[in-house]
Amino acid sequence: MGISAISAIELFRMIRASKVNAENVDRLKFYMNAFRVFPFSKSAARALAMKATCVIDSTAEFKRVPGLLLSNWRKAR
């Protein structure tokens, strides 16, 4: 299981803006060890090219992409 480098960057960006920055950064680093971070490239940036599932919070815009596997992380809870 993995996430894109862009997603990892976004997670760290949000954490750095939080009130408990140092503690949250340490937690995120711990949890990120469980994931492979896919490098940023044209093919890795697109789940379709990797035949991977695109995990997002709103699938509406992406449902029209043929062959793209989607998972809504908000509904997976």
ABEGO torsion letter per residue (X at the ends): XBBBAAAAAAAAAAAAABABAAAAAAAAAAAAAABBBBBBBAAAABAAAAGBBBBBABAAAAAABBGBBBBBAAAAX
